[in-house]
């Protein structure tokens, strides 16, 4: 690891550190002149902010660096849950103060996504409405299967296809597993029938998608009013119903205010999961709302078919605990490129 990255990694976990503290944290302590230059380079690149003056000078990451810099997933999860240095409570500054200042994608990443979207648009122009719906059905089966698998559903992809196409349940599976998959189909069909539904996001429309996904599963429809815990992390979401609704309203405002469709879709994916507004079904809702945003704006939806469930959960935990989107962003990009190549 080069020293520039080491400095950024240190500041991520130790905000407002002095130059001496930064220097002593590095594997090979540089000379004072070299350290000063490294920090100045970080400031010039927009990675580091200077706080205070003279002997009281401290350094911290910019919002851009904090959210998008690369963090090592493997070494991070080598530590046990109680050994990780995490943001244990909801970060009230994240949605209103940090994310509005951040460009989630680099120019190179946006170019790759835009190029793939152009391919999708070209293919779409050559398809009939019937062919489009057939491809969407295929993608929908994959998405229903993977989205449910991430939540512990044990149906195979072939069993899911049989269920969604022929209403034939698989032996040895619970009724709830079948209902979860069928609800995904209903939610996706609803979005395809009303394609503009999520063009302008509202809290009420998020609640409606959640209701479709959790129908007949014994899940409360409304925003929760009690505490929930998340397996595998010490991050605890908000437990106040009014603060949860406010966080959702702030998220809706943030997403609607973004011009880039990829940013809108990615923010929906991570923030609806982060807020955990409902007692259950939050990540499923996030995946369908994100796809609804893509569909509403004429973009290729994402099935997540080839993502590893454990990798998805780790990337999500990284956002919960560090408010860092880098790992999850790579999943989003890879799955968008896969969807354009595979379905359309």
Secondary structure by P-SEA (a helix, b strand, c coil): ccaaaaaaaaaaccccccaaaaaaaccccccaaaaaaaaaaaaaacccccccccccbbbbbcccccccccccccccccccccccccccccccccccccccccccccaaaaaaaaaaaaaaaaaaaaccaaaaaaaaaaaaaaaaaaaaaaacccccaaaaaaaaacccccccccaaaaaaaaaaaaaaaaaaaaccccccccaaaaaaaaaaaacccccccccccbbbbbccccccccccaaaaaaaaaaaaaaaaacccaaaaaaaaacccccccccccaaaaaaaaaaaaaaaaacccccccccccaaaaaaaaaaaaaccccaaaaaaaaaaaaaaaaccc
